[in-house]
Amino acid sequence: MSISKSYNKKTGVYYAYETTYEWSEELQKKVQHRHCIGQFNPDTGEIIPNKKVGRPSITAQPKPTKQTMEAVTATALANKKDLSKRLKKVESRLSALSGEITVLNNELASIRADING
């Protein structure tokens, strides 16, 4: 596979072609196949692709089966339970820390009162 460039005299545009060769059993020789991949800019040396080049291919996605959906649902439920447990632990730790903050603020206020007064 190689890329060749060609100049169109009528339009004044350079085109880039992808060239491949394959063996023809009927003709008993190599046969050349050229596919236009876009315009070629000779000043910058870049190839401006056709609209079809680089377009994402559309593939049919298989429909999920009942077993697949059940497995996904079970996994999501297990994750939800795990997250719920972790949230309860974080909330209990947060309430303990807020209690410690209250105690420390009270101690700080009493120390400031002793210093000022």
N, C-alpha and C positions, 0 to 999 in steps of 0.2 A: 504494500500500500504506500503510495506516495502522493504528494500534493504538487500539482502543476498549475501554472498561471497562464492565462490566455487573454489576448486583447481583442475586443470587439470593435472593428473599424467603424461600423455604422453608428453605434452609441458612444464610442470613445471611452468605454469602461473596461477595466481589467477584472477578470473573474478568476476565482480559485476553484480548482477541481480536485477531488479525491479520486485517484486512479488505482484500480485493482485489476489483477489479472487472474484468470482461472482457465484451466484446461478444458477444452471442448472435445469430447469424444467423437462427435460427428465430424468436425473439421480436422481433428488430429493436430491441433495447434493451440497456442495460448490465445485467449480472447480478452481484449481490453474492455473494462467497464469504467465509465467516468460519471461522477456524480458532482454536481455543482454544490459547493458548500458555502459560497458567498462571494462578495466583491472583494477585490484586492486593492489596497491603497499603495501604490508604488513609492510614494513619498515617505510614509511612515513604516511600510513593510508589514502592516497589520491586515488581517482578514476580517472583514465585517460579515458576520454570519447571516445566513438566510433566517427568516423567522422560524422555520421548522427546526433548525439546528439548536440543540440545547433545550428544547421544550420538554418539560417533564412528561414522562410516559404515564399514561393512565392505565392502571392495572385494576382488575376487578378484585375487590376485597371479599374473601369468603364470609358468608354470614355466620355469626357466632351460633354455636349449637347450644342446646339447653344445658348440657354438661359444662361447657365452657362458661356460660353465664353463671351457673351455680358456683363454680370454682372461684370466679371473680368476686361474686357476692360474698362467699365465705371468707375470702381473703380480706375484703374490705371490712367485713364485720369484725374479724380478728384484729385488724389494724385500729378500728374504732375503739374496741375494748381496751387495747393496749394504750392508745392515746388518752382514753378516759382515766385509766389508772395513773398514768404519768401526770395528768393535769391535777388530779386530787393530791398527789404527793407534792407538786409544786405549790398548790394553794395552801396546803398545811404548812409548808416551809415558809411561805410568804407571810402567813399570819403569825408564825413564831418570830420571824425577823421583825415584823412591825411591832410586836410586843416588846422585843429587845430594844428597838429604837425608842419607844415610849419611855422605858426605864432609863435609858442612857440620857435622853433629853431631860428627864426629871433630875437625874444626878448632876447634869451640867448646870441646870438652873439653880440647884442648891449650892453648888460650888461658886457660881457667879454671885449669888446672894451673900455668901460668907466673905468673898473677896471685897464686895462693895460695901458691906455693911457692918 
